[in-house]
């Protein structure tokens, strides 16, 4: 189980300037996973990927 409070969160470089931001969480408690959250609702739901799945997700989004 990820400890979300212990993750280091950063805004995606692809986030819009209008406040519609996605934040990526990583850190020692997430060695094998990457978490995503909406910056407007940091206590809301998180989407968690295994690192290989996250790489595939990012590659696919970049190709659109």
PyMOL Python script that loads the backbone (N, CA, C, O; Angstrom):
from pymol import cmd

cmd.read_pdbstr("""\
ATOM      1  N   UNK A   1       0.841  -1.189   0.000  1.00  0.00           N
ATOM      2  CA  UNK A   1       0.000   0.000   0.000  1.00  0.00           C
ATOM      3  C   UNK A   1       0.881   1.245   0.000  1.00  0.00           C
ATOM      4  O   UNK A   1       1.807   1.354   0.803  1.00  0.00           O
ATOM      5  N   UNK A   2       0.595   2.168  -0.887  1.00  0.00           N
ATOM      6  CA  UNK A   2       1.360   3.403  -0.947  1.00  0.00           C
ATOM      7  C   UNK A   2       0.965   4.343   0.173  1.00  0.00           C
ATOM      8  O   UNK A   2      -0.210   4.455   0.523  1.00  0.00           O
ATOM      9  N   UNK A   3       1.936   5.004   0.719  1.00  0.00           N
ATOM     10  CA  UNK A   3       1.682   6.042   1.713  1.00  0.00           C
ATOM     11  C   UNK A   3       1.737   7.377   0.976  1.00  0.00           C
ATOM     12  O   UNK A   3       2.805   7.967   0.815  1.00  0.00           O
ATOM     13  N   UNK A   4       0.574   7.842   0.534  1.00  0.00           N
ATOM     14  CA  UNK A   4       0.511   9.029  -0.318  1.00  0.00           C
ATOM     15  C   UNK A   4       1.118  10.257   0.329  1.00  0.00           C
ATOM     16  O   UNK A   4       1.692  11.097  -0.364  1.00  0.00           O
ATOM     17  N   UNK A   5       1.006  10.379   1.642  1.00  0.00           N
ATOM     18  CA  UNK A   5       1.551  11.551   2.326  1.00  0.00           C
ATOM     19  C   UNK A   5       3.079  11.584   2.278  1.00  0.00           C
ATOM     20  O   UNK A   5       3.680  12.634   2.505  1.00  0.00           O
ATOM     21  N   UNK A   6       3.702  10.467   1.991  1.00  0.00           N
ATOM     22  CA  UNK A   6       5.165  10.408   1.952  1.00  0.00           C
ATOM     23  C   UNK A   6       5.725  10.564   0.546  1.00  0.00           C
ATOM     24  O   UNK A   6       6.942  10.563   0.359  1.00  0.00           O
ATOM     25  N   UNK A   7       4.846  10.700  -0.446  1.00  0.00           N
ATOM     26  CA  UNK A   7       5.311  10.860  -1.816  1.00  0.00           C
ATOM     27  C   UNK A   7       5.734  12.299  -2.079  1.00  0.00           C
ATOM     28  O   UNK A   7       5.230  13.231  -1.451  1.00  0.00           O
ATOM     29  N   UNK A   8       6.647  12.467  -2.997  1.00  0.00           N
ATOM     30  CA  UNK A   8       7.011  13.788  -3.481  1.00  0.00           C
ATOM     31  C   UNK A   8       6.155  14.053  -4.713  1.00  0.00           C
ATOM     32  O   UNK A   8       6.243  13.326  -5.702  1.00  0.00           O
ATOM     33  N   UNK A   9       5.333  15.089  -4.656  1.00  0.00           N
ATOM     34  CA  UNK A   9       4.419  15.408  -5.747  1.00  0.00           C
ATOM     35  C   UNK A   9       4.986  16.552  -6.580  1.00  0.00           C
ATOM     36  O   UNK A   9       5.511  17.523  -6.035  1.00  0.00           O
ATOM     37  N   UNK A  10       4.879  16.433  -7.905  1.00  0.00           N
ATOM     38  CA  UNK A  10       5.291  17.512  -8.795  1.00  0.00           C
ATOM     39  C   UNK A  10       4.276  17.629  -9.924  1.00  0.00           C
ATOM     40  O   UNK A  10       3.658  16.642 -10.323  1.00  0.00           O
ATOM     41  N   UNK A  11       4.111  18.837 -10.428  1.00  0.00           N
ATOM     42  CA  UNK A  11       3.170  19.053 -11.526  1.00  0.00           C
ATOM     43  C   UNK A  11       3.780  18.538 -12.815  1.00  0.00           C
ATOM     44  O   UNK A  11       4.977  18.680 -13.065  1.00  0.00           O
ATOM     45  N   UNK A  12       2.935  17.943 -13.612  1.00  0.00           N
ATOM     46  CA  UNK A  12       3.372  17.459 -14.906  1.00  0.00           C
ATOM     47  C   UNK A  12       3.787  18.627 -15.787  1.00  0.00           C
ATOM     48  O   UNK A  12       3.168  19.691 -15.758  1.00  0.00           O
ATOM     49  N   UNK A  13       4.830  18.422 -16.562  1.00  0.00           N
ATOM     50  CA  UNK A  13       5.270  19.469 -17.493  1.00  0.00           C
ATOM     51  C   UNK A  13       4.254  19.687 -18.605  1.00  0.00           C
ATOM     52  O   UNK A  13       4.327  20.684 -19.323  1.00  0.00           O
ATOM     53  N   UNK A  14       3.320  18.774 -18.754  1.00  0.00           N
ATOM     54  CA  UNK A  14       2.291  18.880 -19.794  1.00  0.00           C
ATOM     55  C   UNK A  14       0.985  19.488 -19.275  1.00  0.00           C
ATOM     56  O   UNK A  14       0.014  19.584 -20.026  1.00  0.00           O
ATOM     57  N   UNK A  15       0.947  19.894 -18.022  1.00  0.00           N
ATOM     58  CA  UNK A  15      -0.273  20.449 -17.439  1.00  0.00           C
ATOM     59  C   UNK A  15      -0.595  21.810 -18.064  1.00  0.00           C
ATOM     60  O   UNK A  15       0.302  22.553 -18.463  1.00  0.00           O
ATOM     61  N   UNK A  16      -1.871  22.113 -18.137  1.00  0.00           N
ATOM     62  CA  UNK A  16      -2.326  23.382 -18.707  1.00  0.00           C
ATOM     63  C   UNK A  16      -2.056  24.529 -17.741  1.00  0.00           C
ATOM     64  O   UNK A  16      -1.917  24.309 -16.538  1.00  0.00           O
ATOM     65  N   UNK A  17      -1.983  25.740 -18.255  1.00  0.00           N
ATOM     66  CA  UNK A  17      -1.751  26.923 -17.437  1.00  0.00           C
ATOM     67  C   UNK A  17      -3.025  27.429 -16.770  1.00  0.00           C
ATOM     68  O   UNK A  17      -2.975  28.384 -15.995  1.00  0.00           O
ATOM     69  N   UNK A  18      -4.163  26.805 -17.055  1.00  0.00           N
ATOM     70  CA  UNK A  18      -5.447  27.266 -16.523  1.00  0.00           C
ATOM     71  C   UNK A  18      -5.828  26.593 -15.201  1.00  0.00           C
ATOM     72  O   UNK A  18      -6.984  26.664 -14.784  1.00  0.00           O
ATOM     73  N   UNK A  19      -4.891  25.960 -14.555  1.00  0.00           N
ATOM     74  CA  UNK A  19      -5.175  25.302 -13.282  1.00  0.00           C
ATOM     75  C   UNK A  19      -5.565  23.844 -13.427  1.00  0.00           C
ATOM     76  O   UNK A  19      -5.737  23.150 -12.425  1.00  0.00           O
ATOM     77  N   UNK A  20      -5.709  23.368 -14.655  1.00  0.00           N
ATOM     78  CA  UNK A  20      -6.037  21.962 -14.895  1.00  0.00           C
ATOM     79  C   UNK A  20      -4.739  21.162 -14.885  1.00  0.00           C
ATOM     80  O   UNK A  20      -4.202  20.819 -15.938  1.00  0.00           O
ATOM     81  N   UNK A  21      -4.242  20.870 -13.688  1.00  0.00           N
ATOM     82  CA  UNK A  21      -2.930  20.239 -13.551  1.00  0.00           C
ATOM     83  C   UNK A  21      -3.028  18.813 -13.039  1.00  0.00           C
ATOM     84  O   UNK A  21      -3.881  18.471 -12.220  1.00  0.00           O
ATOM     85  N   UNK A  22      -2.136  18.011 -13.545  1.00  0.00           N
ATOM     86  CA  UNK A  22      -1.963  16.652 -13.055  1.00  0.00           C
ATOM     87  C   UNK A  22      -0.649  16.633 -12.296  1.00  0.00           C
ATOM     88  O   UNK A  22       0.356  17.163 -12.770  1.00  0.00           O
ATOM     89  N   UNK A  23      -0.655  16.022 -11.113  1.00  0.00           N
ATOM     90  CA  UNK A  23       0.565  15.884 -10.339  1.00  0.00           C
ATOM     91  C   UNK A  23       0.992  14.422 -10.308  1.00  0.00           C
ATOM     92  O   UNK A  23       0.165  13.513 -10.242  1.00  0.00           O
ATOM     93  N   UNK A  24       2.297  14.223 -10.356  1.00  0.00           N
ATOM     94  CA  UNK A  24       2.886  12.891 -10.344  1.00  0.00           C
ATOM     95  C   UNK A  24       3.567  12.705  -8.996  1.00  0.00           C
ATOM     96  O   UNK A  24       4.351  13.552  -8.565  1.00  0.00           O
ATOM     97  N   UNK A  25       3.265  11.598  -8.335  1.00  0.00           N
ATOM     98  CA  UNK A  25       3.857  11.299  -7.034  1.00  0.00           C
ATOM     99  C   UNK A  25       4.799  10.124  -7.121  1.00  0.00           C
ATOM    100  O   UNK A  25       4.466   9.081  -7.684  1.00  0.00           O
ATOM    101  N   UNK A  26       5.983  10.302  -6.557  1.00  0.00           N
ATOM    102  CA  UNK A  26       6.949   9.214  -6.498  1.00  0.00           C
ATOM    103  C   UNK A  26       7.794   9.388  -5.249  1.00  0.00           C
ATOM    104  O   UNK A  26       7.698  10.402  -4.558  1.00  0.00           O
ATOM    105  N   UNK A  27       8.608   8.405  -4.968  1.00  0.00           N
ATOM    106  CA  UNK A  27       9.467   8.479  -3.796  1.00  0.00           C
ATOM    107  C   UNK A  27       9.794   7.107  -3.270  1.00  0.00           C
ATOM    108  O   UNK A  27       9.391   6.104  -3.860  1.00  0.00           O
ATOM    109  N   UNK A  28      10.527   7.043  -2.156  1.00  0.00           N
ATOM    110  CA  UNK A  28      10.960   5.759  -1.597  1.00  0.00           C
ATOM    111  C   UNK A  28       9.813   4.801  -1.290  1.00  0.00           C
ATOM    112  O   UNK A  28       9.968   3.588  -1.431  1.00  0.00           O
ATOM    113  N   UNK A  29       8.656   5.336  -0.868  1.00  0.00           N
ATOM    114  CA  UNK A  29       7.541   4.442  -0.558  1.00  0.00           C
ATOM    115  C   UNK A  29       6.825   3.972  -1.821  1.00  0.00           C
ATOM    116  O   UNK A  29       5.883   3.184  -1.746  1.00  0.00           O
ATOM    117  N   UNK A  30       7.268   4.454  -2.975  1.00  0.00           N
ATOM    118  CA  UNK A  30       6.638   4.084  -4.253  1.00  0.00           C
ATOM    119  C   UNK A  30       7.681   3.577  -5.233  1.00  0.00           C
ATOM    120  O   UNK A  30       7.641   3.923  -6.414  1.00  0.00           O
ATOM    121  N   UNK A  31       8.611   2.766  -4.762  1.00  0.00           N
ATOM    122  CA  UNK A  31       9.687   2.276  -5.633  1.00  0.00           C
ATOM    123  C   UNK A  31       9.166   1.637  -6.905  1.00  0.00           C
ATOM    124  O   UNK A  31       9.741   1.835  -7.976  1.00  0.00           O
ATOM    125  N   UNK A  32       8.093   0.880  -6.807  1.00  0.00           N
ATOM    126  CA  UNK A  32       7.588   0.126  -7.947  1.00  0.00           C
ATOM    127  C   UNK A  32       6.356   0.748  -8.581  1.00  0.00           C
ATOM    128  O   UNK A  32       5.793   0.192  -9.525  1.00  0.00           O
ATOM    129  N   UNK A  33       5.930   1.907  -8.066  1.00  0.00           N
ATOM    130  CA  UNK A  33       4.685   2.514  -8.541  1.00  0.00           C
ATOM    131  C   UNK A  33       4.832   4.012  -8.742  1.00  0.00           C
ATOM    132  O   UNK A  33       5.744   4.647  -8.213  1.00  0.00           O
ATOM    133  N   UNK A  34       3.905   4.560  -9.522  1.00  0.00           N
ATOM    134  CA  UNK A  34       3.796   5.996  -9.734  1.00  0.00           C
ATOM    135  C   UNK A  34       2.331   6.348  -9.526  1.00  0.00           C
ATOM    136  O   UNK A  34       1.445   5.636 -10.000  1.00  0.00           O
ATOM    137  N   UNK A  35       2.076   7.437  -8.822  1.00  0.00           N
ATOM    138  CA  UNK A  35       0.697   7.859  -8.560  1.00  0.00           C
ATOM    139  C   UNK A  35       0.421   9.185  -9.275  1.00  0.00           C
ATOM    140  O   UNK A  35       1.314  10.018  -9.430  1.00  0.00           O
ATOM    141  N   UNK A  36      -0.818   9.362  -9.703  1.00  0.00           N
ATOM    142  CA  UNK A  36      -1.273  10.608 -10.324  1.00  0.00           C
ATOM    143  C   UNK A  36      -2.444  11.142  -9.525  1.00  0.00           C
ATOM    144  O   UNK A  36      -3.246  10.374  -8.994  1.00  0.00           O
ATOM    145  N   UNK A  37      -2.542  12.483  -9.437  1.00  0.00           N
ATOM    146  CA  UNK A  37      -3.687  13.103  -8.769  1.00  0.00           C
ATOM    147  C   UNK A  37      -3.997  14.436  -9.440  1.00  0.00           C
ATOM    148  O   UNK A  37      -3.171  14.984 -10.171  1.00  0.00           O
ATOM    149  N   UNK A  38      -5.177  14.942  -9.189  1.00  0.00           N
ATOM    150  CA  UNK A  38      -5.612  16.251  -9.661  1.00  0.00           C
ATOM    151  C   UNK A  38      -5.108  17.290  -8.669  1.00  0.00           C
ATOM    152  O   UNK A  38      -5.405  17.191  -7.478  1.00  0.00           O
ATOM    153  N   UNK A  39      -4.357  18.275  -9.125  1.00  0.00           N
ATOM    154  CA  UNK A  39      -3.783  19.260  -8.207  1.00  0.00           C
ATOM    155  C   UNK A  39      -4.845  20.102  -7.505  1.00  0.00           C
ATOM    156  O   UNK A  39      -4.593  20.649  -6.432  1.00  0.00           O
ATOM    157  N   UNK A  40      -6.028  20.211  -8.103  1.00  0.00           N
ATOM    158  CA  UNK A  40      -7.109  20.969  -7.472  1.00  0.00           C
ATOM    159  C   UNK A  40      -7.762  20.202  -6.331  1.00  0.00           C
ATOM    160  O   UNK A  40      -8.473  20.789  -5.515  1.00  0.00           O
ATOM    161  N   UNK A  41      -7.526  18.897  -6.270  1.00  0.00           N
ATOM    162  CA  UNK A  41      -8.134  18.055  -5.249  1.00  0.00           C
ATOM    163  C   UNK A  41      -7.095  17.039  -4.738  1.00  0.00           C
ATOM    164  O   UNK A  41      -7.237  15.839  -4.976  1.00  0.00           O
ATOM    165  N   UNK A  42      -6.057  17.512  -4.041  1.00  0.00           N
ATOM    166  CA  UNK A  42      -4.978  16.608  -3.637  1.00  0.00           C
ATOM    167  C   UNK A  42      -5.394  15.502  -2.680  1.00  0.00           C
ATOM    168  O   UNK A  42      -4.706  14.486  -2.577  1.00  0.00           O
ATOM    169  N   UNK A  43      -6.500  15.680  -1.984  1.00  0.00           N
ATOM    170  CA  UNK A  43      -6.974  14.629  -1.075  1.00  0.00           C
ATOM    171  C   UNK A  43      -7.946  13.670  -1.745  1.00  0.00           C
ATOM    172  O   UNK A  43      -8.430  12.727  -1.119  1.00  0.00           O
ATOM    173  N   UNK A  44      -8.230  13.913  -3.013  1.00  0.00           N
ATOM    174  CA  UNK A  44      -9.166  13.077  -3.752  1.00  0.00           C
ATOM    175  C   UNK A  44      -8.515  11.787  -4.233  1.00  0.00           C
ATOM    176  O   UNK A  44      -7.464  11.374  -3.744  1.00  0.00           O
ATOM    177  N   UNK A  45      -9.157  11.180  -5.183  1.00  0.00           N
ATOM    178  CA  UNK A  45      -8.703   9.892  -5.720  1.00  0.00           C
ATOM    179  C   UNK A  45      -7.342  10.011  -6.393  1.00  0.00           C
ATOM    180  O   UNK A  45      -6.994  11.052  -6.951  1.00  0.00           O
ATOM    181  N   UNK A  46      -6.589   8.934  -6.330  1.00  0.00           N
ATOM    182  CA  UNK A  46      -5.309   8.833  -7.009  1.00  0.00           C
ATOM    183  C   UNK A  46      -5.366   7.661  -7.979  1.00  0.00           C
ATOM    184  O   UNK A  46      -6.021   6.651  -7.725  1.00  0.00           O
ATOM    185  N   UNK A  47      -4.679   7.817  -9.073  1.00  0.00           N
ATOM    186  CA  UNK A  47      -4.557   6.750 -10.050  1.00  0.00           C
ATOM    187  C   UNK A  47      -3.139   6.206  -9.902  1.00  0.00           C
ATOM    188  O   UNK A  47      -2.174   6.961 -10.024  1.00  0.00           O
ATOM    189  N   UNK A  48      -3.000   4.908  -9.640  1.00  0.00           N
ATOM    190  CA  UNK A  48      -1.695   4.312  -9.371  1.00  0.00           C
ATOM    191  C   UNK A  48      -1.344   3.325 -10.475  1.00  0.00           C
ATOM    192  O   UNK A  48      -2.153   2.481 -10.861  1.00  0.00           O
ATOM    193  N   UNK A  49      -0.115   3.453 -10.975  1.00  0.00           N
ATOM    194  CA  UNK A  49       0.405   2.577 -12.018  1.00  0.00           C
ATOM    195  C   UNK A  49       1.650   1.864 -11.509  1.00  0.00           C
ATOM    196  O   UNK A  49       2.419   2.433 -10.735  1.00  0.00           O
ATOM    197  N   UNK A  50       1.851   0.633 -11.936  1.00  0.00           N
ATOM    198  CA  UNK A  50       3.169   0.014 -11.806  1.00  0.00           C
ATOM    199  C   UNK A  50       4.074   0.790 -12.768  1.00  0.00           C
ATOM    200  O   UNK A  50       3.598   1.273 -13.796  1.00  0.00           O
ATOM    201  N   UNK A  51       5.351   0.916 -12.458  1.00  0.00           N
ATOM    202  CA  UNK A  51       6.240   1.734 -13.296  1.00  0.00           C
ATOM    203  C   UNK A  51       6.222   1.338 -14.775  1.00  0.00           C
ATOM    204  O   UNK A  51       6.171   2.232 -15.620  1.00  0.00           O
ATOM    205  N   UNK A  52       6.261   0.055 -15.136  1.00  0.00           N
ATOM    206  CA  UNK A  52       6.202  -0.283 -16.569  1.00  0.00           C
ATOM    207  C   UNK A  52       4.867   0.148 -17.212  1.00  0.00           C
ATOM    208  O   UNK A  52       4.847   0.581 -18.365  1.00  0.00           O
ATOM    209  N   UNK A  53       3.771   0.031 -16.476  1.00  0.00           N
ATOM    210  CA  UNK A  53       2.472   0.465 -17.000  1.00  0.00           C
ATOM    211  C   UNK A  53       2.444   1.980 -17.183  1.00  0.00           C
ATOM    212  O   UNK A  53       1.878   2.482 -18.154  1.00  0.00           O
ATOM    213  N   UNK A  54       3.064   2.713 -16.239  1.00  0.00           N
ATOM    214  CA  UNK A  54       3.099   4.168 -16.340  1.00  0.00           C
ATOM    215  C   UNK A  54       3.886   4.586 -17.575  1.00  0.00           C
ATOM    216  O   UNK A  54       3.468   5.493 -18.294  1.00  0.00           O
ATOM    217  N   UNK A  55       5.007   3.943 -17.828  1.00  0.00           N
ATOM    218  CA  UNK A  55       5.806   4.249 -19.024  1.00  0.00           C
ATOM    219  C   UNK A  55       4.973   4.023 -20.279  1.00  0.00           C
ATOM    220  O   UNK A  55       5.003   4.850 -21.191  1.00  0.00           O
ATOM    221  N   UNK A  56       4.234   2.927 -20.342  1.00  0.00           N
ATOM    222  CA  UNK A  56       3.367   2.657 -21.500  1.00  0.00           C
ATOM    223  C   UNK A  56       2.280   3.721 -21.627  1.00  0.00           C
ATOM    224  O   UNK A  56       1.978   4.175 -22.731  1.00  0.00           O
ATOM    225  N   UNK A  57       1.695   4.115 -20.502  1.00  0.00           N
ATOM    226  CA  UNK A  57       0.661   5.156 -20.496  1.00  0.00           C
ATOM    227  C   UNK A  57       1.224   6.470 -21.043  1.00  0.00           C
ATOM    228  O   UNK A  57       0.610   7.093 -21.908  1.00  0.00           O
ATOM    229  N   UNK A  58       2.383   6.890 -20.545  1.00  0.00           N
ATOM    230  CA  UNK A  58       2.996   8.143 -20.989  1.00  0.00           C
ATOM    231  C   UNK A  58       3.346   8.072 -22.475  1.00  0.00           C
ATOM    232  O   UNK A  58       3.094   9.022 -23.216  1.00  0.00           O
ATOM    233  N   UNK A  59       3.918   6.965 -22.909  1.00  0.00           N
ATOM    234  CA  UNK A  59       4.255   6.818 -24.327  1.00  0.00           C
ATOM    235  C   UNK A  59       3.012   6.930 -25.196  1.00  0.00           C
ATOM    236  O   UNK A  59       3.047   7.555 -26.257  1.00  0.00           O
ATOM    237  N   UNK A  60       1.925   6.334 -24.756  1.00  0.00           N
ATOM    238  CA  UNK A  60       0.683   6.379 -25.537  1.00  0.00           C
ATOM    239  C   UNK A  60       0.118   7.798 -25.573  1.00  0.00           C
ATOM    240  O   UNK A  60      -0.304   8.264 -26.631  1.00  0.00           O
ATOM    241  N   UNK A  61       0.105   8.482 -24.448  1.00  0.00           N
ATOM    242  CA  UNK A  61      -0.417   9.859 -24.401  1.00  0.00           C
ATOM    243  C   UNK A  61       0.415  10.770 -25.308  1.00  0.00           C
ATOM    244  O   UNK A  61      -0.141  11.608 -26.017  1.00  0.00           O
ATOM    245  N   UNK A  62       1.729  10.614 -25.291  1.00  0.00           N
ATOM    246  CA  UNK A  62       2.591  11.430 -26.132  1.00  0.00           C
ATOM    247  C   UNK A  62       2.347  11.194 -27.616  1.00  0.00           C
ATOM    248  O   UNK A  62       2.597  12.080 -28.434  1.00  0.00           O
ATOM    249  N   UNK A  63       1.865  10.016 -27.969  1.00  0.00           N
ATOM    250  CA  UNK A  63       1.656   9.699 -29.381  1.00  0.00           C
ATOM    251  C   UNK A  63       0.331  10.219 -29.929  1.00  0.00           C
ATOM    252  O   UNK A  63       0.099  10.163 -31.137  1.00  0.00           O
ATOM    253  N   UNK A  64      -0.532  10.719 -29.066  1.00  0.00           N
ATOM    254  CA  UNK A  64      -1.837  11.212 -29.507  1.00  0.00           C
ATOM    255  C   UNK A  64      -1.756  12.581 -30.125  1.00  0.00           C
ATOM    256  O   UNK A  64      -2.774  13.130 -30.546  1.00  0.00           O
TER     257      UNK A  64
END
""", "prot")
cmd.dss("prot")
cmd.show_as("cartoon", "prot")
cmd.util.cbc("prot")
cmd.orient("prot")
